[in-house]
């Protein structure tokens, strides 16, 4: 944090430049800095004869608000600077390299007298020195490497001690009873073997301790290297610099706002759908999954979510002529052809029509059918620059619902809980993933479509474990009849048993089907259930039985039919 002031030889003409650093509390290591340099811009006449440094208090710069789109984010940063009369520049360093250059904007929020922003530029600093945090981590890693080297040296010494003890033991054993060697006394032998044993044991124990220390140091090194890689990646993403030119008629403290659009940021909706069958209620929680890897940390920011795209064309589309021409004969068979009105479709060689028309209309909203909207988060949030999304709750509503269970036993013996309710959120539901809960137990996932407030929404709430279903094949027989018009008759019977295992009444919708004849010589006779007891769609053969089951009630349904067809025909009867 330093001011550098240079003065010319003539007292009447001066040029000054001074710089200071802004602490960035949003960096994950809390040690990086966003540097803001301020320099007076004055004509310099004559040679520079002197230079000296001054100190200054650090200024503050922070991200205070972010608007996230499905494909980008608008970032708002505020900072305090000291302005002086005349022109001066303000440099903001360690900005995201994902900033879209043309999006950079700046405004004066508060200032003494008249302070104007004359110019703003953005550039990327690819060769910037590494940050203090990176250098500190590198020093820590080097220190651990030195400790490991010292342990390696100690381990080598212990290995030599173990080797020495082994050689001494061999020499001591082989020298017993030789002419050159005096037979040691019992005390001498015991003392020698005790020494060799203790030396070997101490060396082995020391090796085990060294191995444990090396293991702990290795784990610490891996953690530091992980943090270092994260910082290096963040540094690579924080290579942007904005330069503002200010003009002021007085000196004092000014507050500036800088806004810019960054890529590498997005959001999508997530829903938690909780059903409570006994209370006949469904709760829908609207959440946002937000992720950004811009390199900057969004800490305690005011968050707004938008469903529109960040950049849209402002041009009105223009119609182009549609030109028709005769298809000229060719020598080979015509290929499959498509006529298109898109200008992106180039000329087609083998086409009955050559068409040119209007370009594709610009994408005005995320979802067709209603205008885009913005959602302001109910509280300030923090979203770090990591490869992991952050879930932010937006709104939660509970509504009375019609809940029932559907059974399609011919396909599966699982029963499925369904619900119908009025969408009572203050915002539209847009397509997204939903987590399903029944009585606060996670049972599965689903996909939600767009539903406006006040519209009916139908939900599939996953497998209903409280409804048990079994389906068994009953009688199945084949017979033949007729002397002239010989026919074959096949009969099928199925029994479906459904039980409501809840301790309260619950509506269950049973679905099954009869086959449909597409030939007048194939006759289908519906024997059970009776058509008066069901709701039957004669065109599809699908019927429904909709009843309320009391607590613990078990009910069986029979599906039975006959198919009559000419004897010499083969009819698939795999159902």
Secondary structure, DSSP 8 states (H G I E B T S, - for coil): --EEEEEESSTT--EEEEEEEEE-TTSTTS--EEEEEEEE-----S-EEEEEEE----EEEEEEEEEE-SS-EEEEEEEEEEE-SEEEEEEEEEE-TTB-GGG-EEEEEE-SS-EEEEEEEEEE-TT----HHHHHHHHHHHHHHHHHHHHHHHHHHHHHHHHHHHHHHHHHHHTTT-TTS----HHHHHHHHHHHHHHHHHHHHHHHHHHHHHHHHHHHHHHHHHHHHHHHHHHHH--EEEEEEEEESS-EEEEEEEEEEESSEEEEEEEEEEEETTTTEEEEEEEEEEEE-SS--EEEEEEEEESS-S----S---------------SS----------TTS---SS-S-------------SSTTS---EEE-SS-EEE-BSSS-EEEEEEEEEEE-EEEEEE-TTT-S-EEEEEEEE--SSS-B-SEEEEEEETTEEEEEEEE--B-TTSEEEEEEEE-TTEEEEEEEEEEEEEEE-SSS-EEEEEEEEEEEEEE-SSS-EEEEEEEE-----STT-EEEEEES-GGGSEEETTTTEEEEEEEE-TT-EEEEEEEEEEEEETT-------
